[in-house]
Amino acid sequence: MNNKPRLIKDYEKLSEEIIAQIKLEYPYGFEKKLILFKNQKGQLVSALPYETEDHYYLVRMTRAEAQEIISDDDDYDEDGNLTEEAIERNEELLEDMNEDSAKD
C-alpha cells in the first residue's frame, strides 16, 4: 500500500503545475480513468487518481464533470485528445517550474 499522503481535491483547486502533469498523464481524457472510493462520511465518490513523488491525489469529479472539463479545455481537440501544441506547452511549463524550483 502507498504510504504517501493522500490528498482529495477538486480539479478547479489544483495548482497549474498539477493540472499540467495530469494533462500529460491523461492525454486522452479522464472519463475512463475514474475510480470509486468511500469518503469519510461513507459516501461513494468518483475521482481521478494521480500520483506525484510526494503525494497521491484523488481529484473529485463525476463522469459528466470529466467530460465537461475536457470539452471546455482548448488544450483538447474535438475527440477529447490533448493537442500536440498543448503537450509541448505543458512540458515547457513543467520544465520552467522545475528550473525555478531548482534555483530556490
VEXPA-155979 format. One record per atom (N, C-alpha, C): residue number from 1; residue in three letters; x, y, z. Coordinates in nm, 3 decimals, padded with zeros to 5 digits, m for minus. Example, Ala and Ser with C-alpha at 12.3 -4.5 7.8 and 13.67 -1.06 7.14 Angstrom:
2
pos = 1; code = ALA; X = 01.319; Y = m00.569; Z = 00.780 .
pos = 1; code = ALA; X = 01.230; Y = m00.450; Z = 00.780 .
pos = 1; code = ALA; X = 01.320; Y = m00.330; Z = 00.780 .
pos = 2; code = SER; X = 01.285; Y = m00.225; Z = 00.708 .
pos = 2; code = SER; X = 01.367; Y = m00.106; Z = 00.714 .
pos = 2; code = SER; X = 01.290; Y = 00.003; Z = 00.787 .
//
This chain:
104
pos = 1; code = MET; X = 00.084; Y = m00.119; Z = 00.000 .
pos = 1; code = MET; X = 00.000; Y = 00.000; Z = 00.000 .
pos = 1; code = MET; X = 00.088; Y = 00.124; Z = 00.000 .
pos = 2; code = ASN; X = 00.039; Y = 00.227; Z = m00.059 .
pos = 2; code = ASN; X = 00.107; Y = 00.354; Z = m00.075 .
pos = 2; code = ASN; X = 00.113; Y = 00.430; Z = 00.058 .
pos = 3; code = ASN; X = 00.233; Y = 00.473; Z = 00.100 .
pos = 3; code = ASN; X = 00.248; Y = 00.548; Z = 00.225 .
pos = 3; code = ASN; X = 00.250; Y = 00.698; Z = 00.205 .
pos = 4; code = LYS; X = 00.231; Y = 00.744; Z = 00.084 .
pos = 4; code = LYS; X = 00.231; Y = 00.887; Z = 00.056 .
pos = 4; code = LYS; X = 00.104; Y = 00.951; Z = 00.113 .
pos = 5; code = PRO; X = 00.113; Y = 01.078; Z = 00.151 .
pos = 5; code = PRO; X = m00.008; Y = 01.146; Z = 00.195 .
pos = 5; code = PRO; X = m00.112; Y = 01.148; Z = 00.082 .
pos = 6; code = ARG; X = m00.235; Y = 01.125; Z = 00.119 .
pos = 6; code = ARG; X = m00.346; Y = 01.121; Z = 00.022 .
pos = 6; code = ARG; X = m00.418; Y = 01.255; Z = 00.027 .
pos = 7; code = LEU; X = m00.430; Y = 01.319; Z = m00.088 .
pos = 7; code = LEU; X = m00.500; Y = 01.447; Z = m00.098 .
pos = 7; code = LEU; X = m00.623; Y = 01.430; Z = m00.185 .
pos = 8; code = ILE; X = m00.737; Y = 01.472; Z = m00.133 .
pos = 8; code = ILE; X = m00.861; Y = 01.468; Z = m00.209 .
pos = 8; code = ILE; X = m00.895; Y = 01.612; Z = m00.242 .
pos = 9; code = LYS; X = m00.897; Y = 01.644; Z = m00.372 .
pos = 9; code = LYS; X = m00.918; Y = 01.783; Z = m00.414 .
pos = 9; code = LYS; X = m01.011; Y = 01.788; Z = m00.534 .
pos = 10; code = ASP; X = m01.070; Y = 01.905; Z = m00.552 .
pos = 10; code = ASP; X = m01.148; Y = 01.934; Z = m00.672 .
pos = 10; code = ASP; X = m01.051; Y = 01.979; Z = m00.781 .
pos = 11; code = TYR; X = m01.082; Y = 01.949; Z = m00.905 .
pos = 11; code = TYR; X = m00.994; Y = 01.983; Z = m01.018 .
pos = 11; code = TYR; X = m00.964; Y = 02.133; Z = m01.021 .
pos = 12; code = GLU; X = m01.066; Y = 02.215; Z = m00.997 .
pos = 12; code = GLU; X = m01.052; Y = 02.360; Z = m01.003 .
pos = 12; code = GLU; X = m00.956; Y = 02.414; Z = m00.897 .
pos = 13; code = LYS; X = m00.933; Y = 02.338; Z = m00.792 .
pos = 13; code = LYS; X = m00.849; Y = 02.384; Z = m00.682 .
pos = 13; code = LYS; X = m00.705; Y = 02.334; Z = m00.691 .
pos = 14; code = LEU; X = m00.674; Y = 02.264; Z = m00.799 .
pos = 14; code = LEU; X = m00.537; Y = 02.214; Z = m00.819 .
pos = 14; code = LEU; X = m00.447; Y = 02.326; Z = m00.871 .
pos = 15; code = SER; X = m00.319; Y = 02.315; Z = m00.841 .
pos = 15; code = SER; X = m00.222; Y = 02.412; Z = m00.893 .
pos = 15; code = SER; X = m00.206; Y = 02.394; Z = m01.043 .
pos = 16; code = GLU; X = m00.154; Y = 02.497; Z = m01.107 .
pos = 16; code = GLU; X = m00.129; Y = 02.493; Z = m01.251 .
pos = 16; code = GLU; X = m00.031; Y = 02.380; Z = m01.284 .
pos = 17; code = GLU; X = 00.065; Y = 02.358; Z = m01.196 .
pos = 17; code = GLU; X = 00.164; Y = 02.254; Z = m01.217 .
pos = 17; code = GLU; X = 00.100; Y = 02.115; Z = m01.215 .
pos = 18; code = ILE; X = 00.014; Y = 02.089; Z = m01.117 .
pos = 18; code = ILE; X = m00.051; Y = 01.958; Z = m01.107 .
pos = 18; code = ILE; X = m00.144; Y = 01.936; Z = m01.225 .
pos = 19; code = ILE; X = m00.217; Y = 02.040; Z = m01.266 .
pos = 19; code = ILE; X = m00.307; Y = 02.026; Z = m01.382 .
pos = 19; code = ILE; X = m00.225; Y = 01.992; Z = m01.507 .
pos = 20; code = ALA; X = m00.111; Y = 02.058; Z = m01.526 .
pos = 20; code = ALA; X = m00.025; Y = 02.029; Z = m01.641 .
pos = 20; code = ALA; X = 00.023; Y = 01.884; Z = m01.636 .
pos = 21; code = GLN; X = 00.061; Y = 01.837; Z = m01.518 .
pos = 21; code = GLN; X = 00.106; Y = 01.699; Z = m01.503 .
pos = 21; code = GLN; X = m00.007; Y = 01.601; Z = m01.534 .
pos = 22; code = ILE; X = m00.126; Y = 01.632; Z = m01.486 .
pos = 22; code = ILE; X = m00.241; Y = 01.544; Z = m01.510 .
pos = 22; code = ILE; X = m00.274; Y = 01.538; Z = m01.659 .
pos = 23; code = LYS; X = m00.268; Y = 01.652; Z = m01.726 .
pos = 23; code = LYS; X = m00.296; Y = 01.654; Z = m01.870 .
pos = 23; code = LYS; X = m00.197; Y = 01.564; Z = m01.945 .
pos = 24; code = LEU; X = m00.070; Y = 01.570; Z = m01.906 .
pos = 24; code = LEU; X = 00.030; Y = 01.488; Z = m01.972 .
pos = 24; code = LEU; X = 00.015; Y = 01.340; Z = m01.937 .
pos = 25; code = GLU; X = m00.030; Y = 01.312; Z = m01.816 .
pos = 25; code = GLU; X = m00.053; Y = 01.174; Z = m01.772 .
pos = 25; code = GLU; X = m00.176; Y = 01.112; Z = m01.840 .
pos = 26; code = TYR; X = m00.275; Y = 01.196; Z = m01.864 .
pos = 26; code = TYR; X = m00.402; Y = 01.151; Z = m01.924 .
pos = 26; code = TYR; X = m00.432; Y = 01.231; Z = m02.051 .
pos = 27; code = PRO; X = m00.354; Y = 01.212; Z = m02.157 .
pos = 27; code = PRO; X = m00.374; Y = 01.292; Z = m02.279 .
pos = 27; code = PRO; X = m00.501; Y = 01.259; Z = m02.356 .
pos = 28; code = TYR; X = m00.568; Y = 01.150; Z = m02.319 .
pos = 28; code = TYR; X = m00.691; Y = 01.111; Z = m02.389 .
pos = 28; code = TYR; X = m00.814; Y = 01.131; Z = m02.302 .
pos = 29; code = GLY; X = m00.803; Y = 01.219; Z = m02.203 .
pos = 29; code = GLY; X = m00.916; Y = 01.248; Z = m02.116 .
pos = 29; code = GLY; X = m00.916; Y = 01.163; Z = m01.990 .
pos = 30; code = PHE; X = m01.009; Y = 01.195; Z = m01.901 .
pos = 30; code = PHE; X = m01.012; Y = 01.134; Z = m01.769 .
pos = 30; code = PHE; X = m01.128; Y = 01.037; Z = m01.748 .
pos = 31; code = GLU; X = m01.232; Y = 01.052; Z = m01.825 .
pos = 31; code = GLU; X = m01.358; Y = 00.982; Z = m01.801 .
pos = 31; code = GLU; X = m01.342; Y = 00.833; Z = m01.772 .
pos = 32; code = LYS; X = m01.260; Y = 00.766; Z = m01.850 .
pos = 32; code = LYS; X = m01.245; Y = 00.621; Z = m01.835 .
pos = 32; code = LYS; X = m01.143; Y = 00.583; Z = m01.728 .
pos = 33; code = LYS; X = m01.081; Y = 00.681; Z = m01.666 .
pos = 33; code = LYS; X = m00.978; Y = 00.655; Z = m01.564 .
pos = 33; code = LYS; X = m01.029; Y = 00.680; Z = m01.422 .
pos = 34; code = LEU; X = m01.155; Y = 00.719; Z = m01.408 .
pos = 34; code = LEU; X = m01.211; Y = 00.748; Z = m01.276 .
pos = 34; code = LEU; X = m01.224; Y = 00.621; Z = m01.193 .
pos = 35; code = ILE; X = m01.203; Y = 00.637; Z = m01.064 .
pos = 35; code = ILE; X = m01.221; Y = 00.526; Z = m00.970 .
pos = 35; code = ILE; X = m01.328; Y = 00.566; Z = m00.868 .
pos = 36; code = LEU; X = m01.380; Y = 00.470; Z = m00.796 .
pos = 36; code = LEU; X = m01.476; Y = 00.496; Z = m00.689 .
pos = 36; code = LEU; X = m01.411; Y = 00.468; Z = m00.554 .
pos = 37; code = PHE; X = m01.441; Y = 00.553; Z = m00.456 .
pos = 37; code = PHE; X = m01.394; Y = 00.530; Z = m00.319 .
pos = 37; code = PHE; X = m01.498; Y = 00.585; Z = m00.223 .
pos = 38; code = LYS; X = m01.489; Y = 00.542; Z = m00.100 .
pos = 38; code = LYS; X = m01.580; Y = 00.593; Z = 00.003 .
pos = 38; code = LYS; X = m01.510; Y = 00.706; Z = 00.078 .
pos = 39; code = ASN; X = m01.581; Y = 00.819; Z = 00.092 .
pos = 39; code = ASN; X = m01.524; Y = 00.930; Z = 00.167 .
pos = 39; code = ASN; X = m01.543; Y = 00.908; Z = 00.316 .
pos = 40; code = GLN; X = m01.504; Y = 01.006; Z = 00.397 .
pos = 40; code = GLN; X = m01.512; Y = 00.992; Z = 00.542 .
pos = 40; code = GLN; X = m01.655; Y = 00.972; Z = 00.592 .
pos = 41; code = LYS; X = m01.751; Y = 01.020; Z = 00.514 .
pos = 41; code = LYS; X = m01.891; Y = 01.006; Z = 00.552 .
pos = 41; code = LYS; X = m01.950; Y = 00.873; Z = 00.504 .
pos = 42; code = GLY; X = m01.867; Y = 00.792; Z = 00.437 .
pos = 42; code = GLY; X = m01.914; Y = 00.663; Z = 00.387 .
pos = 42; code = GLY; X = m01.986; Y = 00.674; Z = 00.253 .
pos = 43; code = GLN; X = m01.981; Y = 00.791; Z = 00.190 .
pos = 43; code = GLN; X = m02.046; Y = 00.811; Z = 00.060 .
pos = 43; code = GLN; X = m01.953; Y = 00.767; Z = m00.052 .
pos = 44; code = LEU; X = m02.009; Y = 00.708; Z = m00.155 .
pos = 44; code = LEU; X = m01.931; Y = 00.666; Z = m00.271 .
pos = 44; code = LEU; X = m01.902; Y = 00.789; Z = m00.358 .
pos = 45; code = VAL; X = m01.775; Y = 00.810; Z = m00.388 .
pos = 45; code = VAL; X = m01.731; Y = 00.928; Z = m00.464 .
pos = 45; code = VAL; X = m01.644; Y = 00.881; Z = m00.579 .
pos = 46; code = SER; X = m01.657; Y = 00.948; Z = m00.693 .
pos = 46; code = SER; X = m01.569; Y = 00.916; Z = m00.805 .
pos = 46; code = SER; X = m01.457; Y = 01.019; Z = m00.811 .
pos = 47; code = ALA; X = m01.340; Y = 00.972; Z = m00.852 .
pos = 47; code = ALA; X = m01.224; Y = 01.061; Z = m00.857 .
pos = 47; code = ALA; X = m01.122; Y = 01.008; Z = m00.957 .
pos = 48; code = LEU; X = m01.038; Y = 01.099; Z = m01.000 .
pos = 48; code = LEU; X = m00.927; Y = 01.066; Z = m01.089 .
pos = 48; code = LEU; X = m00.802; Y = 01.047; Z = m01.003 .
pos = 49; code = PRO; X = m00.741; Y = 00.928; Z = m01.005 .
pos = 49; code = PRO; X = m00.618; Y = 00.909; Z = m00.927 .
pos = 49; code = PRO; X = m00.499; Y = 00.969; Z = m01.000 .
pos = 50; code = TYR; X = m00.411; Y = 01.033; Z = m00.923 .
pos = 50; code = TYR; X = m00.288; Y = 01.086; Z = m00.980 .
pos = 50; code = TYR; X = m00.181; Y = 01.088; Z = m00.872 .
pos = 51; code = GLU; X = m00.065; Y = 01.037; Z = m00.905 .
pos = 51; code = GLU; X = 00.042; Y = 01.023; Z = m00.808 .
pos = 51; code = GLU; X = 00.164; Y = 01.105; Z = m00.849 .
pos = 52; code = THR; X = 00.216; Y = 01.182; Z = m00.752 .
pos = 52; code = THR; X = 00.342; Y = 01.254; Z = m00.772 .
pos = 52; code = THR; X = 00.448; Y = 01.189; Z = m00.683 .
pos = 53; code = GLU; X = 00.566; Y = 01.244; Z = m00.683 .
pos = 53; code = GLU; X = 00.671; Y = 01.191; Z = m00.596 .
pos = 53; code = GLU; X = 00.631; Y = 01.197; Z = m00.449 .
pos = 54; code = ASP; X = 00.559; Y = 01.304; Z = m00.414 .
pos = 54; code = ASP; X = 00.529; Y = 01.331; Z = m00.273 .
pos = 54; code = ASP; X = 00.388; Y = 01.297; Z = m00.228 .
pos = 55; code = HIS; X = 00.291; Y = 01.293; Z = m00.322 .
pos = 55; code = HIS; X = 00.150; Y = 01.279; Z = m00.282 .
pos = 55; code = HIS; X = 00.074; Y = 01.186; Z = m00.376 .
pos = 56; code = TYR; X = m00.035; Y = 01.134; Z = m00.322 .
pos = 56; code = TYR; X = m00.130; Y = 01.056; Z = m00.401 .
pos = 56; code = TYR; X = m00.259; Y = 01.138; Z = m00.403 .
pos = 57; code = TYR; X = m00.295; Y = 01.188; Z = m00.520 .
pos = 57; code = TYR; X = m00.414; Y = 01.271; Z = m00.535 .
pos = 57; code = TYR; X = m00.534; Y = 01.187; Z = m00.578 .
pos = 58; code = LEU; X = m00.648; Y = 01.223; Z = m00.523 .
pos = 58; code = LEU; X = m00.776; Y = 01.177; Z = m00.573 .
pos = 58; code = LEU; X = m00.850; Y = 01.304; Z = m00.610 .
pos = 59; code = VAL; X = m00.865; Y = 01.327; Z = m00.739 .
pos = 59; code = VAL; X = m00.927; Y = 01.450; Z = m00.789 .
pos = 59; code = VAL; X = m01.075; Y = 01.422; Z = m00.811 .
pos = 60; code = ARG; X = m01.157; Y = 01.479; Z = m00.723 .
pos = 60; code = ARG; X = m01.301; Y = 01.453; Z = m00.727 .
pos = 60; code = ARG; X = m01.362; Y = 01.504; Z = m00.856 .
pos = 61; code = MET; X = m01.435; Y = 01.414; Z = m00.923 .
pos = 61; code = MET; X = m01.513; Y = 01.452; Z = m01.041 .
pos = 61; code = MET; X = m01.603; Y = 01.335; Z = m01.081 .
pos = 62; code = THR; X = m01.717; Y = 01.372; Z = m01.136 .
pos = 62; code = THR; X = m01.807; Y = 01.271; Z = m01.191 .
pos = 62; code = THR; X = m01.769; Y = 01.249; Z = m01.338 .
pos = 63; code = ARG; X = m01.829; Y = 01.149; Z = m01.399 .
pos = 63; code = ARG; X = m01.805; Y = 01.127; Z = m01.543 .
pos = 63; code = ARG; X = m01.847; Y = 01.249; Z = m01.623 .
pos = 64; code = ALA; X = m01.961; Y = 01.306; Z = m01.587 .
pos = 64; code = ALA; X = m02.010; Y = 01.425; Z = m01.658 .
pos = 64; code = ALA; X = m01.914; Y = 01.542; Z = m01.641 .
pos = 65; code = GLU; X = m01.861; Y = 01.560; Z = m01.520 .
pos = 65; code = GLU; X = m01.764; Y = 01.668; Z = m01.498 .
pos = 65; code = GLU; X = m01.635; Y = 01.642; Z = m01.576 .
pos = 66; code = ALA; X = m01.591; Y = 01.518; Z = m01.581 .
pos = 66; code = ALA; X = m01.471; Y = 01.484; Z = m01.658 .
pos = 66; code = ALA; X = m01.491; Y = 01.517; Z = m01.805 .
pos = 67; code = GLN; X = m01.607; Y = 01.485; Z = m01.859 .
pos = 67; code = GLN; X = m01.637; Y = 01.517; Z = m01.999 .
pos = 67; code = GLN; X = m01.641; Y = 01.668; Z = m02.020 .
pos = 68; code = GLU; X = m01.701; Y = 01.740; Z = m01.926 .
pos = 68; code = GLU; X = m01.713; Y = 01.886; Z = m01.937 .
pos = 68; code = GLU; X = m01.576; Y = 01.953; Z = m01.930 .
pos = 69; code = ILE; X = m01.490; Y = 01.907; Z = m01.840 .
pos = 69; code = ILE; X = m01.356; Y = 01.964; Z = m01.827 .
pos = 69; code = ILE; X = m01.283; Y = 01.953; Z = m01.960 .
pos = 70; code = ILE; X = m01.289; Y = 01.836; Z = m02.021 .
pos = 70; code = ILE; X = m01.219; Y = 01.814; Z = m02.148 .
pos = 70; code = ILE; X = m01.282; Y = 01.895; Z = m02.261 .
pos = 71; code = SER; X = m01.414; Y = 01.899; Z = m02.268 .
pos = 71; code = SER; X = m01.479; Y = 01.971; Z = m02.379 .
pos = 71; code = SER; X = m01.461; Y = 02.122; Z = m02.366 .
pos = 72; code = ASP; X = m01.445; Y = 02.173; Z = m02.243 .
pos = 72; code = ASP; X = m01.427; Y = 02.317; Z = m02.222 .
pos = 72; code = ASP; X = m01.281; Y = 02.361; Z = m02.232 .
pos = 73; code = ASP; X = m01.190; Y = 02.267; Z = m02.234 .
pos = 73; code = ASP; X = m01.046; Y = 02.299; Z = m02.232 .
pos = 73; code = ASP; X = m00.992; Y = 02.303; Z = m02.375 .
pos = 74; code = ASP; X = m00.940; Y = 02.418; Z = m02.416 .
pos = 74; code = ASP; X = m00.887; Y = 02.434; Z = m02.551 .
pos = 74; code = ASP; X = m00.763; Y = 02.349; Z = m02.578 .
pos = 75; code = ASP; X = m00.704; Y = 02.292; Z = m02.473 .
pos = 75; code = ASP; X = m00.588; Y = 02.205; Z = m02.492 .
pos = 75; code = ASP; X = m00.626; Y = 02.071; Z = m02.554 .
pos = 76; code = TYR; X = m00.755; Y = 02.039; Z = m02.553 .
pos = 76; code = TYR; X = m00.803; Y = 01.912; Z = m02.608 .
pos = 76; code = TYR; X = m00.877; Y = 01.937; Z = m02.738 .
pos = 77; code = ASP; X = m00.861; Y = 01.845; Z = m02.833 .
pos = 77; code = ASP; X = m00.929; Y = 01.858; Z = m02.962 .
pos = 77; code = ASP; X = m01.074; Y = 01.808; Z = m02.951 .
pos = 78; code = GLU; X = m01.143; Y = 01.807; Z = m03.064 .
pos = 78; code = GLU; X = m01.284; Y = 01.766; Z = m03.068 .
pos = 78; code = GLU; X = m01.305; Y = 01.622; Z = m03.022 .
pos = 79; code = ASP; X = m01.202; Y = 01.538; Z = m03.036 .
pos = 79; code = ASP; X = m01.211; Y = 01.397; Z = m02.997 .
pos = 79; code = ASP; X = m01.173; Y = 01.375; Z = m02.851 .
pos = 80; code = GLY; X = m01.138; Y = 01.484; Z = m02.781 .
pos = 80; code = GLY; X = m01.101; Y = 01.471; Z = m02.640 .
pos = 80; code = GLY; X = m00.957; Y = 01.431; Z = m02.618 .
pos = 81; code = ASN; X = m00.872; Y = 01.455; Z = m02.719 .
pos = 81; code = ASN; X = m00.730; Y = 01.422; Z = m02.709 .
pos = 81; code = ASN; X = m00.648; Y = 01.549; Z = m02.692 .
pos = 82; code = LEU; X = m00.547; Y = 01.544; Z = m02.608 .
pos = 82; code = LEU; X = m00.458; Y = 01.657; Z = m02.587 .
pos = 82; code = LEU; X = m00.385; Y = 01.687; Z = m02.717 .
pos = 83; code = THR; X = m00.385; Y = 01.814; Z = m02.759 .
pos = 83; code = THR; X = m00.321; Y = 01.851; Z = m02.885 .
pos = 83; code = THR; X = m00.168; Y = 01.849; Z = m02.870 .
pos = 84; code = GLU; X = m00.099; Y = 01.835; Z = m02.980 .
pos = 84; code = GLU; X = 00.047; Y = 01.837; Z = m02.979 .
pos = 84; code = GLU; X = 00.099; Y = 01.968; Z = m02.921 .
pos = 85; code = GLU; X = 00.035; Y = 02.079; Z = m02.958 .
pos = 85; code = GLU; X = 00.076; Y = 02.210; Z = m02.906 .
pos = 85; code = GLU; X = 00.061; Y = 02.215; Z = m02.754 .
pos = 86; code = ALA; X = m00.047; Y = 02.159; Z = m02.703 .
pos = 86; code = ALA; X = m00.071; Y = 02.159; Z = m02.559 .
pos = 86; code = ALA; X = 00.031; Y = 02.070; Z = m02.487 .
pos = 87; code = ILE; X = 00.066; Y = 01.958; Z = m02.549 .
pos = 87; code = ILE; X = 00.167; Y = 01.870; Z = m02.490 .
pos = 87; code = ILE; X = 00.299; Y = 01.947; Z = m02.477 .
pos = 88; code = GLU; X = 00.341; Y = 02.011; Z = m02.584 .
pos = 88; code = GLU; X = 00.465; Y = 02.088; Z = m02.581 .
pos = 88; code = GLU; X = 00.459; Y = 02.201; Z = m02.478 .
pos = 89; code = ARG; X = 00.349; Y = 02.274; Z = m02.476 .
pos = 89; code = ARG; X = 00.333; Y = 02.387; Z = m02.384 .
pos = 89; code = ARG; X = 00.337; Y = 02.339; Z = m02.239 .
pos = 90; code = ASN; X = 00.268; Y = 02.230; Z = m02.209 .
pos = 90; code = ASN; X = 00.267; Y = 02.178; Z = m02.072 .
pos = 90; code = ASN; X = 00.403; Y = 02.122; Z = m02.032 .
pos = 91; code = GLU; X = 00.472; Y = 02.057; Z = m02.124 .
pos = 91; code = GLU; X = 00.607; Y = 02.007; Z = m02.094 .
pos = 91; code = GLU; X = 00.701; Y = 02.123; Z = m02.065 .
pos = 92; code = GLU; X = 00.691; Y = 02.232; Z = m02.145 .
pos = 92; code = GLU; X = 00.774; Y = 02.350; Z = m02.123 .
pos = 92; code = GLU; X = 00.741; Y = 02.416; Z = m01.989 .
pos = 93; code = LEU; X = 00.614; Y = 02.425; Z = m01.958 .
pos = 93; code = LEU; X = 00.571; Y = 02.484; Z = m01.831 .
pos = 93; code = LEU; X = 00.632; Y = 02.408; Z = m01.714 .
pos = 94; code = LEU; X = 00.625; Y = 02.276; Z = m01.718 .
pos = 94; code = LEU; X = 00.680; Y = 02.195; Z = m01.610 .
pos = 94; code = LEU; X = 00.832; Y = 02.206; Z = m01.604 .
pos = 95; code = GLU; X = 00.895; Y = 02.213; Z = m01.719 .
pos = 95; code = GLU; X = 01.040; Y = 02.229; Z = m01.723 .
pos = 95; code = GLU; X = 01.081; Y = 02.361; Z = m01.659 .
pos = 96; code = ASP; X = 01.009; Y = 02.469; Z = m01.695 .
pos = 96; code = ASP; X = 01.036; Y = 02.601; Z = m01.638 .
pos = 96; code = ASP; X = 01.014; Y = 02.602; Z = m01.487 .
pos = 97; code = MET; X = 00.907; Y = 02.537; Z = m01.441 .
pos = 97; code = MET; X = 00.879; Y = 02.532; Z = m01.299 .
pos = 97; code = MET; X = 00.987; Y = 02.454; Z = m01.224 .
pos = 98; code = ASN; X = 01.035; Y = 02.346; Z = m01.285 .
pos = 98; code = ASN; X = 01.142; Y = 02.267; Z = m01.223 .
pos = 98; code = ASN; X = 01.271; Y = 02.346; Z = m01.215 .
pos = 99; code = GLU; X = 01.301; Y = 02.423; Z = m01.321 .
pos = 99; code = GLU; X = 01.421; Y = 02.506; Z = m01.319 .
pos = 99; code = GLU; X = 01.411; Y = 02.614; Z = m01.212 .
pos = 100; code = ASP; X = 01.292; Y = 02.676; Z = m01.201 .
pos = 100; code = ASP; X = 01.272; Y = 02.780; Z = m01.099 .
pos = 100; code = ASP; X = 01.286; Y = 02.725; Z = m00.959 .
pos = 101; code = SER; X = 01.232; Y = 02.605; Z = m00.934 .
pos = 101; code = SER; X = 01.240; Y = 02.547; Z = m00.800 .
pos = 101; code = SER; X = 01.383; Y = 02.502; Z = m00.769 .
pos = 102; code = ALA; X = 01.460; Y = 02.467; Z = m00.872 .
pos = 102; code = ALA; X = 01.599; Y = 02.426; Z = m00.850 .
pos = 102; code = ALA; X = 01.684; Y = 02.546; Z = m00.810 .
pos = 103; code = LYS; X = 01.645; Y = 02.666; Z = m00.856 .
pos = 103; code = LYS; X = 01.718; Y = 02.788; Z = m00.821 .
pos = 103; code = LYS; X = 01.696; Y = 02.829; Z = m00.677 .
pos = 104; code = ASP; X = 01.580; Y = 02.793; Z = m00.622 .
pos = 104; code = ASP; X = 01.545; Y = 02.835; Z = m00.485 .
pos = 104; code = ASP; X = 01.626; Y = 02.766; Z = m00.379 .
//
